[in-house]
Amino acid sequence: MVGPIRPQFVLFGSSIVQFSFSHQGWGAILTDLYACKADILLRGYAGWNSRCALQVLDKVFPKDATVQPSLVIVYFGGNDSVEPHPSGLSAHVPLPEYVENMRKIAIHLKSLSQKTRIIFLTAPAVNEAHIAEVFGNSLGRSNESCRKYSDACVQLCQELGVKVIDLWKALQQRDDWLTACFTDGIHLSCEGSEIVIKEILKVIKEADWEPNLHWRSLPTEFPEISPCIFVDPEGSMAIKVSQMDFEWQTQWH
């Protein structure tokens, strides 16, 4: 354990999470923004569905852990929504089972501590033609099926009082979403990740959580040690490096 202990944000999900540091992804942006403020922990497993998540839930989030996460961002649904295969080998999970699996995940996370906050990300939209072009077939994925699983996740979160981001709708707010938001029709490009991070930061900023977990609100570690950069030659106006917003961060206020 490296100290001092910071707030922990855990990203838990399938490939949308595992690959969130690729292509200037949303996980990488979070880590940059929360540097010196919180630790971003990646628990992403490509190909997983909500059934897989339940098998390791107690191991990834043990109830007896000394430190519990301040925020957990959960994504499952895209793989659950694929069409079933006669062999039974696909990642498909029937919609009612998916909803109950996500319910169990939410209940478990809520039980970790009174300070553990949760955001669910729904199944995002997909570009079926792009998937077929890259993989040779649709892989059993359809935008309509993603919509159904996304809607079900939103409804569940409203029932449980869990914050939720409807990625199916969010990605399609861009007129050029079909060509701009994906690397392969499924996984997110940097443009797609920018939409995700904007939605995440909006939820965090507007939530009535105490403490507020927005990156501008959390304290910076060891601010008193940070050296100063003097703005004018006389040194009458000084700004510590720890207080600066760098150019690439200013868009995420």
BALOBA-1460 file (C-alpha; in Angstrom, 3 decimals):
// residues 253
<rec num="1" residu="m" x="0.000" y="0.000" z="0.000"/>
<rec num="2" residu="v" x="1.418" y="3.353" z="-1.043"/>
<rec num="3" residu="g" x="0.389" y="6.211" z="1.208"/>
<rec num="4" residu="p" x="-1.078" y="8.491" z="2.138"/>
<rec num="5" residu="i" x="-4.469" y="6.964" z="1.444"/>
<rec num="6" residu="r" x="-6.441" y="8.876" z="-1.175"/>
<rec num="7" residu="p" x="-10.061" y="8.462" z="-2.256"/>
<rec num="8" residu="q" x="-10.352" y="5.445" z="-4.512"/>
<rec num="9" residu="f" x="-12.381" y="5.450" z="-7.715"/>
<rec num="10" residu="v" x="-12.902" y="1.966" z="-9.154"/>
<rec num="11" residu="l" x="-13.809" y="1.419" z="-12.804"/>
<rec num="12" residu="f" x="-15.514" y="-1.993" z="-12.985"/>
<rec num="13" residu="g" x="-16.765" y="-3.560" z="-16.178"/>
<rec num="14" residu="s" x="-15.979" y="-5.246" z="-19.456"/>
<rec num="15" residu="s" x="-13.903" y="-4.035" z="-22.409"/>
<rec num="16" residu="i" x="-15.360" y="-0.519" z="-22.400"/>
<rec num="17" residu="v" x="-13.606" y="-0.283" z="-19.022"/>
<rec num="18" residu="q" x="-10.514" y="-2.390" z="-19.757"/>
<rec num="19" residu="f" x="-9.728" y="-0.322" z="-22.855"/>
<rec num="20" residu="s" x="-10.576" y="3.018" z="-21.227"/>
<rec num="21" residu="f" x="-6.893" y="3.987" z="-21.215"/>
<rec num="22" residu="s" x="-6.540" y="3.379" z="-24.977"/>
<rec num="23" residu="h" x="-7.110" y="6.016" z="-27.666"/>
<rec num="24" residu="q" x="-7.052" y="8.884" z="-25.126"/>
<rec num="25" residu="g" x="-9.824" y="7.062" z="-23.300"/>
<rec num="26" residu="w" x="-12.106" y="8.185" z="-20.513"/>
<rec num="27" residu="g" x="-10.205" y="6.229" z="-17.853"/>
<rec num="28" residu="a" x="-6.971" y="7.948" z="-18.817"/>
<rec num="29" residu="i" x="-8.663" y="11.355" z="-18.701"/>
<rec num="30" residu="l" x="-10.038" y="10.627" z="-15.226"/>
<rec num="31" residu="t" x="-6.598" y="9.590" z="-14.020"/>
<rec num="32" residu="d" x="-5.082" y="12.790" z="-15.382"/>
<rec num="33" residu="l" x="-7.710" y="15.037" z="-13.812"/>
<rec num="34" residu="y" x="-7.538" y="13.325" z="-10.425"/>
<rec num="35" residu="a" x="-3.743" y="13.154" z="-10.223"/>
<rec num="36" residu="c" x="-2.677" y="14.129" z="-6.667"/>
<rec num="37" residu="k" x="-6.349" y="13.891" z="-5.601"/>
<rec num="38" residu="a" x="-7.684" y="10.320" z="-6.012"/>
<rec num="39" residu="d" x="-6.496" y="6.933" z="-7.201"/>
<rec num="40" residu="i" x="-8.249" y="5.498" z="-10.254"/>
<rec num="41" residu="l" x="-8.307" y="1.701" z="-10.037"/>
<rec num="42" residu="l" x="-9.002" y="-0.259" z="-13.221"/>
<rec num="43" residu="r" x="-10.968" y="-3.482" z="-12.932"/>
<rec num="44" residu="g" x="-11.980" y="-4.087" z="-16.528"/>
<rec num="45" residu="y" x="-12.287" y="-7.506" z="-18.151"/>
<rec num="46" residu="a" x="-12.885" y="-7.762" z="-21.897"/>
<rec num="47" residu="g" x="-15.687" y="-10.077" z="-22.943"/>
<rec num="48" residu="w" x="-17.339" y="-10.184" z="-19.534"/>
<rec num="49" residu="n" x="-21.046" y="-9.953" z="-18.913"/>
<rec num="50" residu="s" x="-23.002" y="-9.347" z="-15.714"/>
<rec num="51" residu="r" x="-22.848" y="-13.060" z="-14.843"/>
<rec num="52" residu="c" x="-19.067" y="-12.893" z="-14.795"/>
<rec num="53" residu="a" x="-19.200" y="-9.807" z="-12.598"/>
<rec num="54" residu="l" x="-21.276" y="-11.572" z="-9.964"/>
<rec num="55" residu="q" x="-18.742" y="-14.401" z="-9.739"/>
<rec num="56" residu="v" x="-15.992" y="-12.042" z="-8.541"/>
<rec num="57" residu="l" x="-17.985" y="-9.280" z="-6.866"/>
<rec num="58" residu="d" x="-16.903" y="-10.249" z="-3.332"/>
<rec num="59" residu="k" x="-13.277" y="-10.549" z="-4.454"/>
<rec num="60" residu="v" x="-13.106" y="-7.223" z="-6.255"/>
<rec num="61" residu="f" x="-15.157" y="-5.454" z="-3.563"/>
<rec num="62" residu="p" x="-14.671" y="-7.319" z="-0.254"/>
<rec num="63" residu="k" x="-16.953" y="-6.035" z="2.481"/>
<rec num="64" residu="d" x="-14.213" y="-6.334" z="5.096"/>
<rec num="65" residu="a" x="-11.673" y="-4.205" z="3.220"/>
<rec num="66" residu="t" x="-9.924" y="-1.623" z="5.394"/>
<rec num="67" residu="v" x="-10.487" y="1.083" z="2.771"/>
<rec num="68" residu="q" x="-13.677" y="1.151" z="0.710"/>
<rec num="69" residu="p" x="-13.954" y="3.006" z="-2.609"/>
<rec num="70" residu="s" x="-15.347" y="6.521" z="-2.678"/>
<rec num="71" residu="l" x="-16.776" y="5.978" z="-6.159"/>
<rec num="72" residu="v" x="-17.473" y="2.924" z="-8.304"/>
<rec num="73" residu="i" x="-18.286" y="3.355" z="-11.984"/>
<rec num="74" residu="v" x="-19.904" y="0.180" z="-13.313"/>
<rec num="75" residu="y" x="-20.370" y="-0.863" z="-16.924"/>
<rec num="76" residu="f" x="-21.979" y="-4.091" z="-18.071"/>
<rec num="77" residu="g" x="-24.611" y="-4.586" z="-20.732"/>
<rec num="78" residu="g" x="-23.049" y="-4.514" z="-24.168"/>
<rec num="79" residu="n" x="-21.967" y="-8.160" z="-24.028"/>
<rec num="80" residu="d" x="-25.126" y="-9.212" z="-22.206"/>
<rec num="81" residu="s" x="-27.167" y="-7.800" z="-25.087"/>
<rec num="82" residu="v" x="-25.630" y="-9.905" z="-27.879"/>
<rec num="83" residu="e" x="-27.871" y="-12.443" z="-29.547"/>
<rec num="84" residu="p" x="-27.893" y="-15.952" z="-28.029"/>
<rec num="85" residu="h" x="-26.060" y="-18.644" z="-29.996"/>
<rec num="86" residu="p" x="-27.400" y="-22.205" z="-30.436"/>
<rec num="87" residu="s" x="-24.180" y="-23.492" z="-28.880"/>
<rec num="88" residu="g" x="-24.820" y="-21.492" z="-25.728"/>
<rec num="89" residu="l" x="-21.312" y="-20.084" z="-25.945"/>
<rec num="90" residu="s" x="-22.146" y="-16.432" z="-26.539"/>
<rec num="91" residu="a" x="-21.972" y="-13.781" z="-23.820"/>
<rec num="92" residu="h" x="-25.751" y="-13.300" z="-24.037"/>
<rec num="93" residu="v" x="-27.660" y="-12.833" z="-20.784"/>
<rec num="94" residu="p" x="-31.470" y="-12.627" z="-21.022"/>
<rec num="95" residu="l" x="-32.758" y="-9.157" z="-20.210"/>
<rec num="96" residu="p" x="-34.619" y="-10.086" z="-16.969"/>
<rec num="97" residu="e" x="-31.520" y="-11.869" z="-15.649"/>
<rec num="98" residu="y" x="-29.313" y="-8.925" z="-16.642"/>
<rec num="99" residu="v" x="-31.526" y="-6.563" z="-14.648"/>
<rec num="100" residu="e" x="-31.373" y="-8.808" z="-11.570"/>
<rec num="101" residu="n" x="-27.614" y="-9.188" z="-11.896"/>
<rec num="102" residu="m" x="-27.177" y="-5.430" z="-12.016"/>
<rec num="103" residu="r" x="-29.511" y="-5.096" z="-9.053"/>
<rec num="104" residu="k" x="-27.302" y="-7.474" z="-7.045"/>
<rec num="105" residu="i" x="-24.200" y="-5.514" z="-8.050"/>
<rec num="106" residu="a" x="-25.772" y="-2.235" z="-6.940"/>
<rec num="107" residu="i" x="-26.966" y="-3.664" z="-3.617"/>
<rec num="108" residu="h" x="-23.528" y="-5.115" z="-2.876"/>
<rec num="109" residu="l" x="-21.755" y="-1.853" z="-3.676"/>
<rec num="110" residu="k" x="-24.198" y="0.131" z="-1.565"/>
<rec num="111" residu="s" x="-23.406" y="-2.151" z="1.374"/>
<rec num="112" residu="l" x="-19.668" y="-1.387" z="1.298"/>
<rec num="113" residu="s" x="-19.926" y="1.914" z="3.153"/>
<rec num="114" residu="q" x="-22.165" y="4.935" z="3.544"/>
<rec num="115" residu="k" x="-19.562" y="6.964" z="1.633"/>
<rec num="116" residu="t" x="-19.341" y="4.681" z="-1.415"/>
<rec num="117" residu="r" x="-20.984" y="6.387" z="-4.405"/>
<rec num="118" residu="i" x="-22.072" y="4.554" z="-7.543"/>
<rec num="119" residu="i" x="-22.520" y="5.448" z="-11.213"/>
<rec num="120" residu="f" x="-23.805" y="2.907" z="-13.715"/>
<rec num="121" residu="l" x="-23.010" y="3.262" z="-17.410"/>
<rec num="122" residu="t" x="-25.546" y="1.661" z="-19.734"/>
<rec num="123" residu="a" x="-24.915" y="-0.306" z="-22.902"/>
<rec num="124" residu="p" x="-23.768" y="2.200" z="-25.529"/>
<rec num="125" residu="a" x="-24.944" y="2.482" z="-29.079"/>
<rec num="126" residu="v" x="-23.012" y="0.480" z="-31.688"/>
<rec num="127" residu="n" x="-22.306" y="0.833" z="-35.401"/>
<rec num="128" residu="e" x="-23.446" y="-2.478" z="-36.859"/>
<rec num="129" residu="a" x="-21.967" y="-1.859" z="-40.320"/>
<rec num="130" residu="h" x="-18.582" y="-0.984" z="-38.840"/>
<rec num="131" residu="i" x="-18.616" y="-4.127" z="-36.674"/>
<rec num="132" residu="a" x="-19.299" y="-6.288" z="-39.721"/>
<rec num="133" residu="e" x="-16.565" y="-4.513" z="-41.667"/>
<rec num="134" residu="v" x="-13.936" y="-5.082" z="-38.953"/>
<rec num="135" residu="f" x="-14.905" y="-8.552" z="-37.710"/>
<rec num="136" residu="g" x="-16.526" y="-10.053" z="-40.800"/>
<rec num="137" residu="n" x="-19.961" y="-10.332" z="-39.168"/>
<rec num="138" residu="s" x="-22.123" y="-8.500" z="-36.660"/>
<rec num="139" residu="l" x="-20.982" y="-10.667" z="-33.713"/>
<rec num="140" residu="g" x="-24.638" y="-10.863" z="-32.750"/>
<rec num="141" residu="r" x="-24.714" y="-7.180" z="-31.809"/>
<rec num="142" residu="s" x="-27.442" y="-4.752" z="-32.747"/>
<rec num="143" residu="n" x="-28.154" y="-1.171" z="-31.825"/>
<rec num="144" residu="e" x="-31.760" y="-2.025" z="-31.009"/>
<rec num="145" residu="s" x="-30.758" y="-4.711" z="-28.525"/>
<rec num="146" residu="c" x="-28.344" y="-2.267" z="-26.869"/>
<rec num="147" residu="r" x="-31.209" y="0.197" z="-26.533"/>
<rec num="148" residu="k" x="-33.373" y="-2.348" z="-24.707"/>
<rec num="149" residu="y" x="-30.609" y="-3.189" z="-22.224"/>
<rec num="150" residu="s" x="-29.769" y="0.474" z="-21.795"/>
<rec num="151" residu="d" x="-33.387" y="1.384" z="-21.064"/>
<rec num="152" residu="a" x="-33.659" y="-1.462" z="-18.570"/>
<rec num="153" residu="c" x="-30.526" y="-0.316" z="-16.756"/>
<rec num="154" residu="v" x="-31.820" y="3.260" z="-16.553"/>
<rec num="155" residu="q" x="-35.142" y="2.052" z="-15.144"/>
<rec num="156" residu="l" x="-33.389" y="-0.108" z="-12.540"/>
<rec num="157" residu="c" x="-31.142" y="2.748" z="-11.418"/>
<rec num="158" residu="q" x="-34.107" y="5.061" z="-11.049"/>
<rec num="159" residu="e" x="-35.759" y="2.435" z="-8.873"/>
<rec num="160" residu="l" x="-32.661" y="1.988" z="-6.697"/>
<rec num="161" residu="g" x="-31.629" y="5.636" z="-6.519"/>
<rec num="162" residu="v" x="-28.342" y="4.977" z="-8.326"/>
<rec num="163" residu="k" x="-26.786" y="7.549" z="-10.647"/>
<rec num="164" residu="v" x="-26.869" y="6.370" z="-14.260"/>
<rec num="165" residu="i" x="-25.530" y="7.593" z="-17.588"/>
<rec num="166" residu="d" x="-27.466" y="6.528" z="-20.667"/>
<rec num="167" residu="l" x="-24.591" y="5.948" z="-23.089"/>
<rec num="168" residu="w" x="-26.944" y="4.719" z="-25.801"/>
<rec num="169" residu="k" x="-28.504" y="8.172" z="-26.018"/>
<rec num="170" residu="a" x="-25.379" y="10.154" z="-25.128"/>
<rec num="171" residu="l" x="-23.254" y="8.860" z="-27.998"/>
<rec num="172" residu="q" x="-25.993" y="9.531" z="-30.526"/>
<rec num="173" residu="q" x="-26.171" y="13.216" z="-29.616"/>
<rec num="174" residu="r" x="-23.361" y="13.713" z="-32.133"/>
<rec num="175" residu="d" x="-24.622" y="13.943" z="-35.693"/>
<rec num="176" residu="d" x="-21.577" y="11.991" z="-36.870"/>
<rec num="177" residu="w" x="-21.646" y="9.420" z="-34.043"/>
<rec num="178" residu="l" x="-21.590" y="6.440" z="-36.413"/>
<rec num="179" residu="t" x="-18.196" y="7.402" z="-37.808"/>
<rec num="180" residu="a" x="-16.704" y="9.420" z="-34.930"/>
<rec num="181" residu="c" x="-17.362" y="7.468" z="-31.736"/>
<rec num="182" residu="f" x="-15.857" y="4.024" z="-32.368"/>
<rec num="183" residu="t" x="-12.623" y="2.299" z="-33.257"/>
<rec num="184" residu="d" x="-14.375" y="-0.840" z="-34.502"/>
<rec num="185" residu="g" x="-18.098" y="-0.199" z="-34.173"/>
<rec num="186" residu="i" x="-18.088" y="-1.308" z="-30.505"/>
<rec num="187" residu="h" x="-15.190" y="0.199" z="-28.597"/>
<rec num="188" residu="l" x="-14.756" y="3.896" z="-28.083"/>
<rec num="189" residu="s" x="-12.558" y="6.290" z="-29.999"/>
<rec num="190" residu="c" x="-11.175" y="9.389" z="-28.291"/>
<rec num="191" residu="e" x="-14.280" y="11.263" z="-29.458"/>
<rec num="192" residu="g" x="-16.517" y="8.621" z="-27.924"/>
<rec num="193" residu="s" x="-14.566" y="8.746" z="-24.670"/>
<rec num="194" residu="e" x="-14.895" y="12.525" z="-24.556"/>
<rec num="195" residu="i" x="-18.666" y="12.093" z="-24.461"/>
<rec num="196" residu="v" x="-18.377" y="9.533" z="-21.663"/>
<rec num="197" residu="i" x="-16.083" y="11.685" z="-19.519"/>
<rec num="198" residu="k" x="-18.267" y="14.767" z="-19.957"/>
<rec num="199" residu="e" x="-21.277" y="12.790" z="-18.767"/>
<rec num="200" residu="i" x="-19.375" y="11.326" z="-15.803"/>
<rec num="201" residu="l" x="-18.051" y="14.696" z="-14.673"/>
<rec num="202" residu="k" x="-21.495" y="16.252" z="-15.050"/>
<rec num="203" residu="v" x="-23.013" y="13.622" z="-12.756"/>
<rec num="204" residu="i" x="-20.217" y="14.000" z="-10.198"/>
<rec num="205" residu="k" x="-20.391" y="17.798" z="-10.215"/>
<rec num="206" residu="e" x="-24.176" y="17.948" z="-9.831"/>
<rec num="207" residu="a" x="-24.547" y="15.150" z="-7.273"/>
<rec num="208" residu="d" x="-25.403" y="16.182" z="-3.721"/>
<rec num="209" residu="w" x="-22.631" y="13.986" z="-2.342"/>
<rec num="210" residu="e" x="-20.640" y="14.913" z="0.735"/>
<rec num="211" residu="p" x="-17.819" y="15.335" z="0.105"/>
<rec num="212" residu="n" x="-18.177" y="16.508" z="-3.475"/>
<rec num="213" residu="l" x="-16.034" y="14.206" z="-5.629"/>
<rec num="214" residu="h" x="-15.501" y="16.540" z="-8.569"/>
<rec num="215" residu="w" x="-11.815" y="16.931" z="-9.365"/>
<rec num="216" residu="r" x="-11.935" y="20.687" z="-8.753"/>
<rec num="217" residu="s" x="-13.428" y="20.126" z="-5.281"/>
<rec num="218" residu="l" x="-11.127" y="17.446" z="-3.886"/>
<rec num="219" residu="p" x="-8.003" y="18.650" z="-2.057"/>
<rec num="220" residu="t" x="-4.598" y="18.290" z="-3.693"/>
<rec num="221" residu="e" x="-2.103" y="16.089" z="-1.880"/>
<rec num="222" residu="f" x="0.857" y="17.885" z="-0.241"/>
<rec num="223" residu="p" x="-0.076" y="21.364" z="-1.549"/>
<rec num="224" residu="e" x="2.184" y="23.068" z="0.990"/>
<rec num="225" residu="i" x="5.267" y="21.472" z="-0.556"/>
<rec num="226" residu="s" x="4.496" y="22.546" z="-4.121"/>
<rec num="227" residu="p" x="6.916" y="25.229" z="-5.415"/>
<rec num="228" residu="c" x="5.695" y="28.517" z="-6.824"/>
<rec num="229" residu="i" x="5.785" y="29.800" z="-10.378"/>
<rec num="230" residu="f" x="6.110" y="33.561" z="-10.316"/>
<rec num="231" residu="v" x="3.930" y="35.289" z="-12.861"/>
<rec num="232" residu="d" x="5.720" y="38.651" z="-12.789"/>
<rec num="233" residu="p" x="9.443" y="39.543" z="-12.525"/>
<rec num="234" residu="e" x="9.035" y="41.191" z="-9.112"/>
<rec num="235" residu="g" x="7.544" y="38.051" z="-7.615"/>
<rec num="236" residu="s" x="4.588" y="39.987" z="-6.238"/>
<rec num="237" residu="m" x="2.146" y="37.507" z="-7.749"/>
<rec num="238" residu="a" x="2.832" y="33.810" z="-7.230"/>
<rec num="239" residu="i" x="0.936" y="30.650" z="-8.106"/>
<rec num="240" residu="k" x="1.849" y="27.230" z="-6.799"/>
<rec num="241" residu="v" x="2.177" y="24.494" z="-9.383"/>
<rec num="242" residu="s" x="-0.416" y="22.467" z="-7.437"/>
<rec num="243" residu="q" x="-2.951" y="25.275" z="-7.972"/>
<rec num="244" residu="m" x="-2.552" y="25.491" z="-11.722"/>
<rec num="245" residu="d" x="-4.963" y="24.264" z="-14.339"/>
<rec num="246" residu="f" x="-3.102" y="23.114" z="-17.401"/>
<rec num="247" residu="e" x="-4.436" y="23.786" z="-20.877"/>
<rec num="248" residu="w" x="-5.678" y="20.268" z="-21.529"/>
<rec num="249" residu="q" x="-7.584" y="20.240" z="-18.215"/>
<rec num="250" residu="t" x="-9.532" y="23.467" z="-18.667"/>
<rec num="251" residu="q" x="-12.152" y="21.871" z="-20.939"/>
<rec num="252" residu="w" x="-13.241" y="19.546" z="-18.120"/>
<rec num="253" residu="h" x="-14.375" y="22.092" z="-15.507"/>
